[in-house]
Every structure is written in C-alpha cells, then in structure tokens.
Amino acid sequence: MFGKSLSDYIAFAKLFLILIPVVALTRLVLSLAGLPVSSVRWVSVTAVFWVGVVYYAIRVQRTGFGSYKQLLAIYLLQSFVMEVVITAAIVLAIFTGVDNIYSVPEYAFGADGKTWAHAGAHLVVGTIASGLVPWAVGSLILFGLKKQSTSKPVAV
C-alpha cells in the first residue's frame, strides 16, 4: 500500500494503534459499570485519535517514513481500529439490549443507537470519514513542516 507493507504501517503507528482501543475499551467498561455519560465522555477516544493525527503528521516528516499517501494509510488504519471497537460496542448493545456509551441516543443523533444501521455506519462511513478528514488536517500540518524545512533562514 503506497510502497509500504501493512506491517510497516502497523510498526510505525503501533503507539496509537494500541492507545486508541485501550481508551475505547476503558470508556466502554466505565459505561457498563454504570458511570453516567456525563462522566464517561471525558475519556475521549476522539481526543486520543486527534493527538495521533498531529503526532503522525510530525513523525512522518521527521523520520522520513513517507509523505501524504503514507499519512492517509496511517489515518485509515487508526480509524479502522477505532471504529471496530465502537462497532463491537454497538453490537454488544444490540445483543444485550443494554445501552452503553456508544449506543446512547445522545451519540446516535438522538435516535436509538442499538441498531445495525448505526453499527454499519460506524464501520463503513466512520472508517472512511475518520480517515479522510484527519488526512486533510494532517496534510496541512505536513505541508507546513515541509515548507518550514525547505525555507531558507532569514538573515537578521
């Protein structure tokens, strides 16, 4: 994929490929333990994901791992890992009939989040959108870093 193997991407991105599911599962466990949504929302998979977006935009440039194409693959991989955990949590809610942080109406546009459409949307649309939108942001960061590293210092 873009001149690198899947194992290259996994090795390069393993920090956040581990952090994302750890935070997502922590969030699920806290929810299932009965903590209110208002408390569990502070354990944010989205925040960890976006820290990863910034981190990998910088790391790709600093290490020479690749460029814009490699960022896309990294973000899609991060997104897929995140969405698999979220989808599994929604499926758990479907089978048990018990809401969790990923299926409550406030995170399902006010509707019942225990639906196959919601689960499928996370897996398909969520993975793609959570890969492409961050790629645009990460690409801007990478562009700025590349511009900065190629600009000549201004004499004072």
SULFENWO-V915712 format. One record per residue. N is the residue number from 1. RES is the residue in one letter. OMEGA is omega in radians with two decimals (999 if undefined). D_CENTER is the distance of its C-alpha to the mean C-alpha in whole Angstrom. Layout:
[[N	RES	OMEGA	D_CENTER] [N	RES	OMEGA	D_CENTER]]
This chain:
[[1	M	-3.14	19] [2	F	3.05	20] [3	G	3.12	23] [4	K	3.12	21] [5	S	3.09	20] [6	L	3.13	17] [7	S	3.06	18] [8	D	3.14	18] [9	Y	-3.14	15] [10	I	3.12	14] [11	A	-3.11	17] [12	F	-3.01	15] [13	A	-2.98	12] [14	K	-3.13	13] [15	L	-3.10	12] [16	F	3.03	9] [17	L	3.02	9] [18	I	-3.10	11] [19	L	-3.08	10] [20	I	3.12	7] [21	P	3.10	9] [22	V	3.13	12] [23	V	3.14	11] [24	A	3.13	10] [25	L	3.06	14] [26	T	3.12	15] [27	R	3.13	14] [28	L	-3.12	16] [29	V	3.12	19] [30	L	3.12	20] [31	S	-3.13	20] [32	L	3.10	22] [33	A	3.06	24] [34	G	3.08	25] [35	L	-3.12	24] [36	P	3.11	23] [37	V	-3.12	20] [38	S	3.08	21] [39	S	-3.06	21] [40	V	-3.10	18] [41	R	-3.13	16] [42	W	3.01	16] [43	V	-2.91	14] [44	S	3.03	11] [45	V	-3.14	7] [46	T	3.12	6] [47	A	3.12	9] [48	V	3.12	7] [49	F	-3.09	4] [50	W	3.00	7] [51	V	3.07	9] [52	G	3.11	8] [53	V	-3.14	8] [54	V	-3.10	12] [55	Y	-3.08	12] [56	Y	3.04	12] [57	A	3.13	14] [58	I	-3.07	16] [59	R	3.10	16] [60	V	-3.14	17] [61	Q	-3.04	20] [62	R	-3.09	21] [63	T	-3.08	21] [64	G	-3.13	22] [65	F	-3.11	20] [66	G	-3.10	20] [67	S	-3.03	19] [68	Y	-3.13	17] [69	K	-3.13	17] [70	Q	3.06	15] [71	L	3.13	13] [72	L	-3.14	12] [73	A	3.13	12] [74	I	-3.11	10] [75	Y	3.08	7] [76	L	3.10	8] [77	L	3.07	8] [78	Q	-3.11	5] [79	S	-3.14	4] [80	F	3.12	7] [81	V	3.14	7] [82	M	-3.06	5] [83	E	3.08	8] [84	V	3.13	10] [85	V	-3.13	11] [86	I	3.11	11] [87	T	3.12	13] [88	A	3.12	15] [89	A	3.10	16] [90	I	3.11	17] [91	V	3.06	19] [92	L	3.12	20] [93	A	3.11	21] [94	I	-3.07	23] [95	F	-3.11	25] [96	T	-3.06	26] [97	G	-3.12	26] [98	V	3.11	25] [99	D	2.95	22] [100	N	-3.05	19] [101	I	-3.10	17] [102	Y	-3.09	15] [103	S	-3.12	18] [104	V	-3.09	20] [105	P	-3.10	21] [106	E	3.04	20] [107	Y	3.12	16] [108	A	3.13	18] [109	F	3.09	20] [110	G	-3.13	23] [111	A	3.05	23] [112	D	-3.12	23] [113	G	-3.14	20] [114	K	-3.13	21] [115	T	3.09	22] [116	W	3.10	21] [117	A	3.11	20] [118	H	3.13	17] [119	A	3.14	16] [120	G	3.12	17] [121	A	3.09	15] [122	H	-3.05	12] [123	L	-3.07	12] [124	V	-3.09	14] [125	V	-3.12	13] [126	G	-3.13	9] [127	T	-3.11	8] [128	I	-3.12	11] [129	A	-3.14	10] [130	S	3.03	6] [131	G	-3.06	8] [132	L	-3.14	11] [133	V	3.07	11] [134	P	3.11	9] [135	W	3.09	11] [136	A	3.14	14] [137	V	3.13	13] [138	G	3.11	13] [139	S	3.07	16] [140	L	3.10	18] [141	I	3.14	17] [142	L	3.10	18] [143	F	3.13	21] [144	G	3.11	22] [145	L	3.12	22] [146	K	3.13	24] [147	K	-3.13	26] [148	Q	-3.08	27] [149	S	3.14	28] [150	T	-3.13	30] [151	S	3.14	32] [152	K	3.13	35] [153	P	3.14	36] [154	V	3.10	38] [155	A	-3.12	42] [156	V	999	43]]
